[in-house]
């Protein structure tokens, strides 16, 4: 865990979050600045800086994150949803994460 990482602090319980899913490897919680009606962040509990730092050993973790996102989409936003992995300079928090977006998007966002 990175001591200055906001998501690592959420994993450790130092920063509160509105959790929607948790297991031994993955945590999912509501984004504090949602870009859609449903905006969930999914993170690995183990700190990985970003997509450029993944390797073959992470394949089960990444599949698990996608499967959790899919399962949450069925419960939270069954009609349409988007799963987004950002990378590089797009990451506000340097900790691998994905966004599950559903329902109505913000006024400047598009589904296509």
HELIX and SHEET records of a PDB file:
HELIX    1   1 UNK A    6  UNK A   12  1                                   7    
HELIX    2   2 UNK A   51  UNK A   53  5                                   3    
HELIX    3   3 UNK A   56  UNK A   58  5                                   3    
HELIX    4   4 UNK A   59  UNK A   76  1                                  18    
HELIX    5   5 UNK A   88  UNK A   90  5                                   3    
SHEET    1   A 5 UNK A  19  UNK A  22  0                                        
SHEET    2   A 5 UNK A  26  UNK A  30 -1                                        
SHEET    3   A 5 UNK A  36  UNK A  44 -1                                        
SHEET    4   A 5 UNK A  97  UNK A 105 -1                                        
SHEET    5   A 5 UNK A  81  UNK A  85 -1                                        
END                                                                             
